[in-house]
Amino acid sequence: MERETYESLNLAPKPIRPHILAAATIVYGDDYYNGRRETINLSGFVQMNKWPMPGFEHRIDERGRSVFDTELISAPEVGIKGFSYELNDRIQILSNPLLPNTGHVRQIAPGKNFPAEFHIQRFGILETSTLRLVHRNVIDIYGVVDAIPPFKRPLTGGYLGVPRGDQPIELVQAPNVVRGTTLPEAWYPSTDDNQSIGITPTVFFADSPAACMSMLVDPSMIIQTSTEATLTLQVGGRTVRVDLQGSHTLAAGMEILLFGPEKHDEGRGVLAQIARVALVGECAELGGRVMLRASWPKPSGGTLGEGTEEALSRVRFPAELHFDAEFDLVTPTEVLYSTNPVHLSGSLADLEPEGTNLALSGQGTPLVTTGDVEKARITGLSLVMREAIVGKHAAVNV
Protein backbone atom coordinates (compact mmCIF):
# COMPACT_ATOMS: atom_id res chain seq x y z
CA MET A 1 0.00 0.00 0.00
CA GLU A 2 1.34 3.41 -0.97
CA ARG A 3 2.11 5.63 1.99
CA GLU A 4 0.11 8.85 2.03
CA THR A 5 1.50 12.28 2.72
CA TYR A 6 -0.38 15.56 2.82
CA GLU A 7 1.12 16.46 -0.55
CA SER A 8 -1.55 14.19 -2.06
CA LEU A 9 -4.26 16.62 -0.88
CA ASN A 10 -3.04 19.32 -3.31
CA LEU A 11 -3.81 22.04 -0.77
CA ALA A 12 -3.90 25.55 -2.20
CA PRO A 13 -1.14 27.94 -1.04
CA LYS A 14 -3.62 30.29 0.61
CA PRO A 15 -5.20 30.73 4.06
CA ILE A 16 -8.26 28.93 5.39
CA ARG A 17 -10.81 31.60 6.42
CA PRO A 18 -13.88 29.83 7.84
CA HIS A 19 -16.57 30.58 10.41
CA ILE A 20 -15.88 29.24 13.89
CA LEU A 21 -18.25 28.24 16.69
CA ALA A 22 -16.72 28.21 20.15
CA ALA A 23 -17.45 28.23 23.85
CA ALA A 24 -15.51 28.87 27.03
CA THR A 25 -16.34 28.71 30.71
CA ILE A 26 -15.06 31.84 32.41
CA VAL A 27 -14.56 32.42 36.13
CA TYR A 28 -14.52 36.08 37.20
CA GLY A 29 -12.32 37.55 39.92
CA ASP A 30 -8.99 36.59 41.43
CA ASP A 31 -10.27 33.44 43.24
CA TYR A 32 -10.73 30.53 40.85
CA TYR A 33 -12.54 28.40 43.42
CA ASN A 34 -15.12 30.95 44.53
CA GLY A 35 -15.52 33.29 41.54
CA ARG A 36 -18.68 33.79 39.51
CA ARG A 37 -18.74 31.29 36.62
CA GLU A 38 -20.47 31.28 33.26
CA THR A 39 -20.26 29.56 29.90
CA ILE A 40 -20.21 31.94 26.94
CA ASN A 41 -21.14 30.89 23.42
CA LEU A 42 -18.80 32.54 20.91
CA SER A 43 -18.49 32.67 17.16
CA GLY A 44 -16.52 34.54 14.57
CA PHE A 45 -14.03 34.55 11.79
CA VAL A 46 -10.70 32.76 11.87
CA GLN A 47 -7.76 32.86 9.50
CA MET A 48 -5.36 29.96 9.55
CA ASN A 49 -2.18 30.18 7.50
CA LYS A 50 -0.67 26.83 6.58
CA TRP A 51 1.64 24.87 4.33
CA PRO A 52 2.08 25.14 1.32
CA MET A 53 2.10 28.91 1.91
CA PRO A 54 5.62 30.39 2.03
CA GLY A 55 7.29 29.93 5.41
CA PHE A 56 5.37 26.78 6.36
CA GLU A 57 6.96 23.35 6.25
CA HIS A 58 5.78 19.86 5.28
CA ARG A 59 7.95 17.02 6.52
CA ILE A 60 8.11 13.40 7.67
CA ASP A 61 8.91 13.09 11.38
CA GLU A 62 11.16 10.56 13.09
CA ARG A 63 8.27 8.07 13.39
CA GLY A 64 7.37 8.25 9.71
CA ARG A 65 4.33 10.49 10.16
CA SER A 66 3.59 13.25 7.68
CA VAL A 67 3.13 16.65 9.34
CA PHE A 68 2.64 20.24 8.19
CA ASP A 69 2.75 23.60 9.98
CA THR A 70 -0.12 26.00 10.69
CA GLU A 71 -0.62 29.40 12.32
CA LEU A 72 -3.57 31.45 13.59
CA ILE A 73 -3.10 35.05 12.55
CA SER A 74 -3.97 38.28 14.31
CA ALA A 75 -5.98 40.95 12.49
CA PRO A 76 -8.76 43.39 13.51
CA GLU A 77 -11.50 41.42 11.74
CA VAL A 78 -10.33 37.98 12.96
CA GLY A 79 -11.44 36.50 16.27
CA ILE A 80 -14.45 35.24 18.19
CA LYS A 81 -17.12 37.16 20.08
CA GLY A 82 -20.00 36.51 22.46
CA PHE A 83 -22.11 38.15 25.14
CA SER A 84 -21.37 37.85 28.86
CA TYR A 85 -24.36 37.72 31.22
CA GLU A 86 -22.10 38.42 34.20
CA LEU A 87 -20.49 41.51 32.66
CA ASN A 88 -23.55 42.57 30.64
CA ASP A 89 -21.07 43.24 27.88
CA ARG A 90 -19.59 41.93 24.68
CA ILE A 91 -16.48 39.76 24.96
CA GLN A 92 -14.10 39.15 22.10
CA ILE A 93 -11.03 36.93 21.96
CA LEU A 94 -8.22 37.66 19.52
CA SER A 95 -4.80 36.20 18.80
CA ASN A 96 -1.92 37.94 20.55
CA PRO A 97 0.22 39.32 17.69
CA LEU A 98 3.36 39.43 19.86
CA LEU A 99 3.38 35.70 20.65
CA PRO A 100 3.34 32.67 18.33
CA ASN A 101 -0.06 31.06 17.69
CA THR A 102 1.45 28.14 15.80
CA GLY A 103 0.75 24.45 15.46
CA HIS A 104 0.51 21.50 13.13
CA VAL A 105 -1.57 18.77 11.54
CA ARG A 106 0.11 15.36 11.98
CA GLN A 107 -0.78 11.83 10.93
CA ILE A 108 -1.74 9.57 13.82
CA ALA A 109 -0.89 6.39 11.89
CA PRO A 110 2.28 6.70 9.77
CA GLY A 111 1.43 6.77 6.07
CA LYS A 112 -2.29 7.49 6.56
CA ASN A 113 -3.39 11.12 6.34
CA PHE A 114 -6.56 10.82 8.45
CA PRO A 115 -7.53 10.73 11.23
CA ALA A 116 -4.96 13.36 12.15
CA GLU A 117 -3.83 15.20 15.25
CA PHE A 118 -4.60 18.93 15.23
CA HIS A 119 -2.60 21.11 17.62
CA ILE A 120 -2.35 24.88 18.09
CA GLN A 121 -0.46 26.71 20.83
CA ARG A 122 -2.78 29.58 21.65
CA PHE A 123 -1.93 32.98 23.10
CA GLY A 124 -5.01 35.17 23.29
CA ILE A 125 -6.23 38.67 24.10
CA LEU A 126 -9.61 39.09 25.80
CA GLU A 127 -11.36 42.43 25.33
CA THR A 128 -14.56 43.97 26.63
CA SER A 129 -15.65 47.62 26.67
CA THR A 130 -13.62 48.10 29.87
CA LEU A 131 -11.09 45.24 29.99
CA ARG A 132 -8.06 44.16 28.03
CA LEU A 133 -6.57 40.92 29.34
CA VAL A 134 -3.81 38.49 28.38
CA HIS A 135 -2.66 35.14 29.75
CA ARG A 136 0.93 34.15 30.48
CA ASN A 137 1.07 30.44 29.79
CA VAL A 138 0.26 28.86 26.44
CA ILE A 139 -3.14 27.21 26.04
CA ASP A 140 -2.60 23.99 24.09
CA ILE A 141 -5.54 23.28 21.78
CA TYR A 142 -5.90 19.66 20.62
CA GLY A 143 -8.35 17.61 18.60
CA VAL A 144 -8.66 14.82 16.06
CA VAL A 145 -9.67 15.85 12.53
CA ASP A 146 -10.66 13.83 9.49
CA ALA A 147 -10.28 16.43 6.73
CA ILE A 148 -8.57 19.70 5.80
CA PRO A 149 -10.27 22.08 6.35
CA PRO A 150 -11.71 20.18 9.34
CA PHE A 151 -15.31 21.36 8.91
CA LYS A 152 -17.85 20.04 11.38
CA ARG A 153 -20.89 18.43 9.81
CA PRO A 154 -23.78 20.95 9.92
CA LEU A 155 -26.20 20.76 12.85
CA THR A 156 -24.07 18.35 14.86
CA GLY A 157 -22.79 18.97 18.38
CA GLY A 158 -19.36 19.20 19.88
CA TYR A 159 -19.54 16.17 22.16
CA LEU A 160 -20.16 12.43 22.02
CA GLY A 161 -23.06 12.82 24.43
CA VAL A 162 -24.69 15.76 26.19
CA PRO A 163 -22.99 17.16 29.29
CA ARG A 164 -25.04 19.50 31.47
CA GLY A 165 -23.57 22.25 33.58
CA ASP A 166 -20.28 24.08 34.04
CA GLN A 167 -18.73 21.81 36.66
CA PRO A 168 -15.55 19.85 35.88
CA ILE A 169 -16.48 16.45 34.42
CA GLU A 170 -14.99 13.96 32.01
CA LEU A 171 -15.25 15.34 28.51
CA VAL A 172 -15.46 13.44 25.23
CA GLN A 173 -15.36 15.76 22.24
CA ALA A 174 -16.53 14.78 18.76
CA PRO A 175 -14.22 14.49 15.74
CA ASN A 176 -13.29 17.85 14.18
CA VAL A 177 -13.78 19.59 17.54
CA VAL A 178 -10.77 20.97 19.39
CA ARG A 179 -10.40 22.05 23.01
CA GLY A 180 -7.99 23.60 25.43
CA THR A 181 -6.07 20.96 27.36
CA THR A 182 -3.91 23.15 29.61
CA LEU A 183 -6.63 24.66 31.77
CA PRO A 184 -7.45 26.44 34.02
CA GLU A 185 -5.54 29.49 32.82
CA ALA A 186 -5.42 32.91 34.49
CA TRP A 187 -5.86 36.15 32.52
CA TYR A 188 -4.29 39.40 33.74
CA PRO A 189 -4.76 43.09 32.94
CA SER A 190 -2.72 44.11 29.92
CA THR A 191 -0.90 47.14 28.65
CA ASP A 192 -1.68 48.46 25.18
CA ASP A 193 1.23 46.43 23.86
CA ASN A 194 -0.15 43.17 25.32
CA GLN A 195 2.16 42.86 28.34
CA SER A 196 0.54 41.47 31.49
CA ILE A 197 0.39 43.72 34.57
CA GLY A 198 0.92 42.46 38.12
CA ILE A 199 0.20 39.06 39.65
CA THR A 200 -3.53 39.38 40.38
CA PRO A 201 -5.74 37.81 37.68
CA THR A 202 -9.06 39.26 36.56
CA VAL A 203 -10.62 36.12 35.03
CA PHE A 204 -9.81 32.45 34.45
CA PHE A 205 -10.63 30.09 31.63
CA ALA A 206 -11.95 27.03 33.43
CA ASP A 207 -11.46 23.32 32.89
CA SER A 208 -15.11 22.45 32.24
CA PRO A 209 -17.48 20.98 29.63
CA ALA A 210 -16.88 24.16 27.59
CA ALA A 211 -13.12 23.94 27.94
CA CYS A 212 -12.09 26.56 25.38
CA MET A 213 -13.79 24.45 22.69
CA SER A 214 -14.19 25.29 19.02
CA MET A 215 -15.17 23.85 15.66
CA LEU A 216 -15.03 25.15 12.11
CA VAL A 217 -18.25 25.29 10.07
CA ASP A 218 -18.87 26.23 6.46
CA PRO A 219 -22.21 28.06 6.12
CA SER A 220 -23.49 29.59 2.90
CA MET A 221 -24.76 32.66 4.77
CA ILE A 222 -24.56 34.11 8.29
CA ILE A 223 -27.27 36.31 9.82
CA GLN A 224 -26.39 38.32 12.94
CA THR A 225 -29.50 40.09 14.15
CA SER A 226 -30.57 42.23 17.06
CA THR A 227 -33.62 40.57 18.55
CA GLU A 228 -36.57 41.36 20.80
CA ALA A 229 -38.46 38.54 22.45
CA THR A 230 -41.37 37.71 24.71
CA LEU A 231 -40.86 34.63 26.85
CA THR A 232 -43.75 33.01 28.72
CA LEU A 233 -42.83 30.88 31.72
CA GLN A 234 -44.62 28.90 34.39
CA VAL A 235 -42.87 29.50 37.70
CA GLY A 236 -44.27 28.18 40.98
CA GLY A 237 -47.71 27.66 39.46
CA ARG A 238 -47.86 31.19 38.03
CA THR A 239 -47.70 32.30 34.40
CA VAL A 240 -45.00 34.93 33.95
CA ARG A 241 -44.19 37.08 30.90
CA VAL A 242 -40.58 38.19 30.43
CA ASP A 243 -39.56 40.78 27.84
CA LEU A 244 -36.07 40.15 26.46
CA GLN A 245 -33.74 41.94 24.08
CA GLY A 246 -30.23 41.72 22.67
CA SER A 247 -28.20 43.82 20.23
CA HIS A 248 -25.88 42.28 17.66
CA THR A 249 -23.47 45.18 18.26
CA LEU A 250 -22.90 43.66 21.72
CA ALA A 251 -22.57 40.14 20.24
CA ALA A 252 -26.03 39.47 21.68
CA GLY A 253 -29.32 38.96 19.86
CA MET A 254 -29.21 35.95 17.57
CA GLU A 255 -26.88 34.37 15.00
CA ILE A 256 -28.37 32.09 12.34
CA LEU A 257 -26.34 29.97 9.92
CA LEU A 258 -27.75 28.82 6.57
CA PHE A 259 -26.26 25.80 4.76
CA GLY A 260 -27.09 25.26 1.09
CA PRO A 261 -27.10 21.70 -0.33
CA GLU A 262 -23.45 22.05 -1.39
CA LYS A 263 -22.55 22.51 2.30
CA HIS A 264 -24.20 19.39 3.71
CA ASP A 265 -24.74 15.73 2.79
CA GLU A 266 -28.50 15.46 3.24
CA GLY A 267 -29.56 15.98 -0.37
CA ARG A 268 -31.52 19.00 -1.51
CA GLY A 269 -32.79 21.79 0.69
CA VAL A 270 -31.30 24.47 2.93
CA LEU A 271 -30.42 23.61 6.53
CA ALA A 272 -30.47 26.28 9.24
CA GLN A 273 -28.93 26.53 12.69
CA ILE A 274 -29.32 28.96 15.56
CA ALA A 275 -25.65 29.27 16.50
CA ARG A 276 -25.90 31.88 19.28
CA VAL A 277 -28.67 33.52 21.31
CA ALA A 278 -28.21 36.06 24.11
CA LEU A 279 -31.42 37.85 25.17
CA VAL A 280 -31.66 39.60 28.53
CA GLY A 281 -34.65 40.68 30.65
CA GLU A 282 -36.04 40.81 34.19
CA CYS A 283 -37.94 38.03 35.96
CA ALA A 284 -38.61 38.70 39.64
CA GLU A 285 -39.94 35.17 40.14
CA LEU A 286 -36.50 33.75 39.22
CA GLY A 287 -34.55 36.29 41.22
CA GLY A 288 -34.06 39.20 38.83
CA ARG A 289 -32.07 39.51 35.60
CA VAL A 290 -32.27 36.48 33.31
CA MET A 291 -30.77 35.58 29.93
CA LEU A 292 -32.06 33.18 27.31
CA ARG A 293 -29.15 31.54 25.47
CA ALA A 294 -28.75 28.80 22.90
CA SER A 295 -27.44 25.53 24.30
CA TRP A 296 -23.81 24.84 23.43
CA PRO A 297 -23.92 21.01 23.78
CA LYS A 298 -27.23 20.59 21.90
CA PRO A 299 -27.38 22.30 18.47
CA SER A 300 -30.57 24.08 17.41
CA GLY A 301 -31.18 22.80 13.89
CA GLY A 302 -33.79 23.61 11.30
CA THR A 303 -34.64 24.32 7.67
CA LEU A 304 -35.34 27.23 5.32
CA GLY A 305 -37.67 26.90 2.34
CA GLU A 306 -39.47 23.90 0.87
CA GLY A 307 -36.66 21.38 1.17
CA THR A 308 -36.24 20.80 -2.57
CA GLU A 309 -33.90 23.70 -3.39
CA GLU A 310 -30.64 22.93 -5.20
CA ALA A 311 -28.96 26.03 -3.73
CA LEU A 312 -29.64 28.81 -1.25
CA SER A 313 -30.09 31.14 -4.22
CA ARG A 314 -33.04 29.01 -5.38
CA VAL A 315 -35.10 29.60 -2.23
CA ARG A 316 -38.35 31.36 -3.13
CA PHE A 317 -39.24 34.13 -0.68
CA PRO A 318 -41.18 34.53 1.49
CA ALA A 319 -39.86 31.21 2.82
CA GLU A 320 -40.72 29.20 5.89
CA LEU A 321 -38.03 29.07 8.57
CA HIS A 322 -38.23 26.30 11.18
CA PHE A 323 -36.04 25.40 14.16
CA ASP A 324 -36.00 22.80 16.89
CA ALA A 325 -34.37 25.16 19.36
CA GLU A 326 -32.43 24.10 22.45
CA PHE A 327 -32.26 26.77 25.17
CA ASP A 328 -30.73 27.48 28.57
CA LEU A 329 -32.01 30.16 30.92
CA VAL A 330 -29.37 31.93 33.00
CA THR A 331 -30.65 33.31 36.33
CA PRO A 332 -28.87 35.20 39.14
CA THR A 333 -28.38 31.99 41.13
CA GLU A 334 -28.06 29.16 38.61
CA VAL A 335 -28.47 28.07 35.00
CA LEU A 336 -31.61 26.17 34.01
CA TYR A 337 -31.48 23.74 31.10
CA SER A 338 -34.29 22.73 28.75
CA THR A 339 -35.07 19.02 28.71
CA ASN A 340 -36.29 19.00 25.09
CA PRO A 341 -36.26 21.29 22.06
CA VAL A 342 -39.03 23.77 21.32
CA HIS A 343 -40.29 24.25 17.78
CA LEU A 344 -39.97 27.77 16.41
CA SER A 345 -41.35 28.78 13.03
CA GLY A 346 -41.84 31.91 10.96
CA SER A 347 -41.69 33.36 7.48
CA LEU A 348 -38.52 34.99 6.17
CA ALA A 349 -39.34 37.68 3.61
CA ASP A 350 -35.80 37.62 2.19
CA LEU A 351 -32.24 37.31 3.46
CA GLU A 352 -32.59 40.69 5.17
CA PRO A 353 -34.49 39.37 8.21
CA GLU A 354 -35.72 42.57 9.90
CA GLY A 355 -39.29 42.09 11.09
CA THR A 356 -39.24 38.28 10.94
CA ASN A 357 -41.11 36.70 13.85
CA LEU A 358 -40.24 33.21 15.08
CA ALA A 359 -42.93 31.84 17.37
CA LEU A 360 -43.13 28.73 19.51
CA SER A 361 -45.67 26.16 18.39
CA GLY A 362 -46.53 22.87 20.04
CA GLN A 363 -45.28 21.86 23.45
CA GLY A 364 -42.89 23.88 25.58
CA THR A 365 -40.18 22.46 27.79
CA PRO A 366 -39.30 22.13 31.47
CA LEU A 367 -36.24 24.08 32.67
CA VAL A 368 -34.23 22.05 35.17
CA THR A 369 -31.13 22.38 37.31
CA THR A 370 -28.03 20.24 36.85
CA GLY A 371 -29.65 17.94 39.42
CA ASP A 372 -32.82 17.56 37.29
CA VAL A 373 -35.01 19.68 39.58
CA GLU A 374 -37.63 21.55 37.57
CA LYS A 375 -37.62 25.27 38.43
CA ALA A 376 -39.69 26.66 35.54
CA ARG A 377 -41.26 25.75 32.23
CA ILE A 378 -41.20 27.53 28.88
CA THR A 379 -44.76 27.70 27.55
CA GLY A 380 -44.43 30.44 24.96
CA LEU A 381 -41.78 32.34 23.03
CA SER A 382 -41.87 34.95 20.29
CA LEU A 383 -38.61 36.23 18.74
CA VAL A 384 -38.66 39.28 16.47
CA MET A 385 -35.57 40.03 14.39
CA ARG A 386 -34.48 43.65 14.10
CA GLU A 387 -31.41 45.29 12.56
CA ALA A 388 -29.06 42.68 11.09
CA ILE A 389 -25.75 42.06 9.39
CA VAL A 390 -25.94 39.41 6.66
CA GLY A 391 -22.93 38.00 4.85
CA LYS A 392 -20.63 35.06 4.21
CA HIS A 393 -18.22 36.10 6.99
CA ALA A 394 -18.83 37.28 10.57
CA ALA A 395 -15.90 39.57 11.28
CA VAL A 396 -15.27 40.26 14.96
CA ASN A 397 -14.88 44.03 14.52
CA VAL A 398 -18.57 44.74 13.70
Secondary structure, DSSP 8 states (H G I E B T S, - for coil): -----GGGG---SS-B--EEEEEEEEEESS-TTTSEEEEEEEEEE--EEETTSTT--EEE-TTS-EEEEEEE---TT-EEEEEETTTTEEEEEEE-TTS--EEEEEESSTT--SSEEEEEEE-EEEE-SS-EEEESS-EEEEEEESSSS-B--TT--SBSS---SSS-----B-TT-EEE-S--EEEEEB-TTS-B-SS--SEEE-SSTTSSEEEEE--SEEEEEEEEEEEEEEETTEEEEEEEEE-GGGT-EEEEEEE-GGGSSS-SSEEEEEEEEEEEEEEGGGTEEEEEEE-SSS-EEEEESSS--SSGGG--SSEEEEEEE-EEEE-SS-EEEESS-EEEEEEE-SSS-TT-EEEEES--EEEE-TT--EEEEEEEEEEEEEEEEEES---TT-
